[in-house]
Amino acid sequence: MIRELVDLYVNSGFVKVELRTGDTITSTIPAVAHELLREGSSLCDDFRIGPEKLVEYIWLERRQPDLRPVPRDLYIKARLSMYENVLKGDDRTVRNIQTNLRELVQQRLRKILTAIAMNPDIVITREFLEKLTYEEEVLVRQIACLVKDWLTYVLGLTK
């Protein structure tokens, strides 16, 4: 979290983005990038992801019962690519990215929830965490605590 940057402003020519307490990399980078895109900049290829690449991730995810590793910033790149295509007026590409991203997220979420249900302590294993995006890691840490507490309650165990 970017706690010490409460009132810091990022100025890049004509772009001004205010960072607040609690901002994270998943909220800060897209905010800055959205402003740059809105002002006419474009994404570099490293930050661009098209529907074809998402189809590849979907195909790989379907082939294996366990969660597959993906780039930590995959969802950030997908959101930025959608936004860039919205600005270009390319509705078809936006819809394709949205559809493919939704399918990938649903497949991954199913696997994540199954893994946590089977072993809530999986969130402390580096092997599991390295397969997650930034957003998935936040979700996993929160859900795992809830599941662990719930199992303790239902099974009548003491902490």
C-alpha positions as CSV (number, residue, x, y, z in Angstrom):
1,M,0.0,0.0,0.0
2,I,1.1,3.5,-0.7
3,R,0.4,4.8,2.8
4,E,2.9,7.6,2.9
5,L,1.7,9.2,-0.4
6,V,-1.5,10.6,1.1
7,D,-1.4,14.0,-0.6
8,L,1.3,13.4,-3.3
9,Y,0.4,14.4,-6.8
10,V,1.9,12.7,-9.8
11,N,2.4,15.3,-12.5
12,S,3.4,14.2,-15.9
13,G,3.1,17.2,-18.2
14,F,-0.7,17.6,-18.3
15,V,-1.6,14.6,-16.2
16,K,-2.4,14.9,-12.5
17,V,-3.4,11.9,-10.4
18,E,-4.0,12.1,-6.6
19,L,-2.8,9.1,-4.6
20,R,-4.6,8.5,-1.3
21,T,-3.9,6.4,1.8
22,G,-4.7,2.8,1.0
23,D,-4.0,3.0,-2.7
24,T,-2.4,-0.2,-4.1
25,I,-0.5,-1.0,-7.3
26,T,-3.7,-2.4,-8.7
27,S,-5.6,0.8,-8.2
28,T,-2.7,3.3,-8.9
29,I,-1.2,2.1,-12.1
30,P,-4.6,1.9,-13.9
31,A,-5.6,5.4,-12.7
32,V,-2.4,6.9,-14.0
33,A,-2.6,4.9,-17.3
34,H,-6.3,5.9,-17.8
35,E,-5.4,9.6,-17.5
36,L,-2.5,9.2,-20.0
37,L,-4.7,7.3,-22.4
38,R,-7.5,9.9,-22.1
39,E,-5.0,12.6,-22.9
40,G,-3.9,10.8,-26.1
41,S,-1.0,8.5,-25.1
42,S,-1.1,4.9,-26.1
43,L,-0.1,1.7,-24.3
44,C,3.3,0.2,-25.0
45,D,3.1,-3.4,-26.3
46,D,4.2,-4.8,-22.9
47,F,1.0,-3.4,-21.3
48,R,-1.3,-4.4,-24.2
49,I,-3.2,-7.7,-24.2
50,G,-5.6,-8.8,-26.9
51,P,-8.5,-11.3,-26.9
52,E,-6.2,-13.8,-28.6
53,K,-3.8,-13.9,-25.7
54,L,-6.7,-14.3,-23.3
55,V,-8.0,-17.3,-25.3
56,E,-4.5,-18.8,-25.0
57,Y,-4.7,-18.5,-21.2
58,I,-8.2,-19.9,-21.2
59,W,-7.1,-22.9,-23.2
60,L,-4.1,-23.5,-20.9
61,E,-6.3,-23.2,-17.8
62,R,-8.8,-25.7,-19.1
63,R,-6.1,-28.3,-19.8
64,Q,-4.9,-28.6,-16.2
65,P,-7.0,-29.3,-13.1
66,D,-4.7,-27.1,-10.9
67,L,-4.4,-23.4,-11.2
68,R,-1.9,-22.2,-13.8
69,P,0.5,-19.4,-13.3
70,V,-0.4,-16.1,-15.1
71,P,1.3,-12.8,-15.1
72,R,0.7,-10.9,-11.8
73,D,-0.6,-7.9,-13.8
74,L,-2.8,-9.8,-16.3
75,Y,-6.1,-8.2,-15.2
76,I,-4.5,-4.7,-15.1
77,K,-3.3,-5.2,-18.6
78,A,-6.7,-6.5,-19.7
79,R,-8.5,-3.5,-18.2
80,L,-6.1,-1.0,-19.7
81,S,-6.4,-2.7,-23.1
82,M,-10.2,-2.5,-22.9
83,Y,-10.0,1.2,-22.0
84,E,-7.6,1.9,-24.8
85,N,-10.0,0.2,-27.3
86,V,-13.0,2.1,-25.9
87,L,-11.2,5.3,-26.6
88,K,-10.4,4.1,-30.2
89,G,-14.1,3.2,-30.6
90,D,-13.2,-0.5,-31.2
91,D,-16.3,-2.0,-29.6
92,R,-15.8,-5.4,-31.1
93,T,-12.3,-5.8,-29.5
94,V,-13.7,-4.5,-26.2
95,R,-16.5,-7.1,-26.2
96,N,-14.0,-9.9,-27.1
97,I,-11.6,-8.9,-24.3
98,Q,-14.5,-8.7,-21.8
99,T,-16.0,-12.1,-22.8
100,N,-12.6,-13.8,-22.7
101,L,-11.6,-12.2,-19.5
102,R,-14.8,-13.2,-17.8
103,E,-14.4,-16.8,-18.9
104,L,-10.8,-16.8,-17.6
105,V,-11.7,-15.2,-14.3
106,Q,-14.5,-17.7,-13.8
107,Q,-12.3,-20.7,-14.5
108,R,-9.6,-19.4,-12.2
109,L,-12.0,-18.4,-9.4
110,R,-13.5,-21.9,-9.5
111,K,-10.0,-23.4,-9.0
112,I,-9.1,-20.9,-6.3
113,L,-12.2,-21.5,-4.3
114,T,-11.8,-25.3,-4.5
115,A,-8.2,-25.0,-3.4
116,I,-9.1,-22.9,-0.4
117,A,-12.0,-25.1,0.5
118,M,-9.7,-28.1,0.6
119,N,-6.9,-26.3,2.5
120,P,-7.4,-22.8,3.7
121,D,-3.7,-22.7,4.7
122,I,-2.7,-22.9,1.1
123,V,-2.5,-19.1,1.0
124,I,0.8,-19.2,2.9
125,T,2.5,-21.4,0.3
126,R,4.7,-19.5,-2.1
127,E,4.0,-22.0,-4.9
128,F,0.3,-21.2,-4.8
129,L,0.7,-17.4,-4.4
130,E,3.1,-17.2,-7.3
131,K,0.3,-18.4,-9.6
132,L,-2.0,-15.5,-8.7
133,T,-2.6,-12.1,-10.1
134,Y,-2.4,-9.1,-7.7
135,E,-6.2,-9.0,-7.5
136,E,-6.5,-12.8,-6.9
137,E,-4.0,-12.6,-4.1
138,V,-6.0,-10.0,-2.2
139,L,-9.2,-12.1,-2.7
140,V,-7.5,-15.3,-1.6
141,R,-6.1,-13.9,1.6
142,Q,-9.5,-12.5,2.6
143,I,-11.5,-15.6,1.6
144,A,-9.0,-18.0,3.2
145,C,-9.4,-16.3,6.6
146,L,-13.2,-16.5,6.4
147,V,-13.2,-20.1,5.3
148,K,-10.7,-21.1,8.1
149,D,-12.8,-19.3,10.7
150,W,-16.0,-20.9,9.4
151,L,-14.6,-24.4,9.3
152,T,-13.3,-23.9,12.9
153,Y,-16.9,-22.8,13.9
154,V,-18.7,-25.6,12.0
155,L,-16.4,-28.3,13.1
156,G,-16.5,-27.2,16.7
157,L,-12.7,-26.7,16.9
158,T,-11.0,-24.2,19.1
159,K,-8.5,-21.7,17.8
